[in-house]
Amino acid sequence: METNKAYIKYIASLLLFGLNGIVASYIALSSYEIVFTRTLIGSLLLVLIFIASRQKIHLTDSRTHAVYLLISGIAMGASWMFLYEAYRQVGVSIATLAYYCGPVIVMILSPILFREKITWAKAFGFFIVLIGMFCVNTQALSEGKTTWGILCGGMSAVMYAFMVICNKKAKSITGLENSMWQLIISCVTATIFLGMKQGLTINIEASSMIPILILGIVNTGIGCYFYFSSIGDLPVQTVAICGYLEPLSAVLFSVFLLHETMDVVQLLGAVLIFGGAVFGEFFCRSGLTPEEL
């Protein structure tokens, strides 16, 4: 029963995250202003939930783990700022495809950082993803998309990798507390950047209020709570494979709701990115060889 609840919460969180770009498209703010408001509202919600659930704080149990979580939170804030800028520059679908090269970066670095062996599946999957990214980005540039937007998408993936790696090393801080501190640190990061960029004054149009509240409360606060409270109860392989439901749903949402178009080359690139990542994860986690399937 608990596993079924975890599955439902995990899938729900992925679909909520997949809608982030759609909701953000209705907010008339800059990328760093969106991240600031999103993390502020989301972190306040998680703080209230944490206090209401009367959970114990483990942040001070290990100074090393606290430092890793600090770096992870900073990386998450930076990753989101790059991602939302990429949304505006190159569209939700292409930005999402670039962002989700982050898990592949983690997969490639895992032998060095977590002493996991490099398998032929990892290497082949990474190669396929690179081809897919080449297809997507080359076509995007030929259509007049900005180099800056594509660079932002790539940097969001790099920051994503930092976030996941450092978060994984913060072993004593898990679940709701982990997501709460992540969002608080991300909010502080966005606040500092916003203050340096323009000061802490934000002009919010009336039409942007509802999308901001949805993004902060539902997509961020509830989404992060569902995500971090469920992944600990699910098999690692399930988390890895099902995790690609988020970018897949984001691309589909952008096509059907924002009417973004993808030509044949970009669709091929998307298939290669998803296929390569899932292929590498599946063979790596399952330990199966092609002959055994």
Phi, psi and omega in degrees: 000316180295322179295320178297319177297320180296318177300313182298314180295321182293313179297319179298319180295321180294319179292323177296316178295325179295337179272356184306311182296326179294312180296318181297333181294343180262006181254122182271062178225163176288168183299317182287332176290322178296316180296319179299308182295322181296310183289328179295309181294316182296318181292322177299319179297315181292326176298316178298317179295320181296316180294317181296326181276355176054044179276157180273141178277127180249005183301325183271002182292326181219119180296322180297314179295325178295321178294317178299319180293324177299313179296320180298317179294320177297317180296322180295317178298315179296319180300315180294322179295318176296319183295314182291330173292321177295323176307314184286328185276317187237001179096160185295316186296309182292319179299319180295318179298321178292317182301321184275016164279350178304310178301328179290322176299317177299317181298320181287324182278345184303326177297326181279317187273325184240011177059035174269143183287142173281120179257165177298329181294317178298313182297315181293317179299318179296320179297318179296318179297319179299319178297317179299317179295323178297316179299313183294311186288321179298317179293322179296318179294322181292338179270006178091010176292148185284145175298324179299319180296318179292322177297320178298320177299318179294319179292329177296325178292318179297315179294325175301316180298317176301317181300310183294315182297312181291323178295322180295331180277347177273066192291334184274354182242107188229177172059221184298319180298320179300310182293326179296311180293323178303312182291322179298314180294320177297321179295316178299318178300312180295324180295315179298315181296317180297318180297320179289328185282313187212003188089175186264024177262125180235129176264108183256122178287151182302324182291344182267350186297311182295313177301323178297315180295320178296314181296320182284312185280307187279298186293324183264299183298300181293320180300313179294321178298312178300316185295305186285339179272354182250327188295334179289341181259006182242152177299146182302319181297321179297316179299318183293313184287311182293338180302335181281000171293330180297303180294326179297314180293324179298317179295315180295317178300318182294326180288315186274328184261323179260355179059034173287144182253147175230127180277184185299318181295318179292322176296319176298317178299318179298316179298318180294320180295309180295315182297315180296317181294312180295321179301311180298317179294316185296309182293324181294314184285324186277335182073016181271151173256161181305326182291337184273352182266000000 
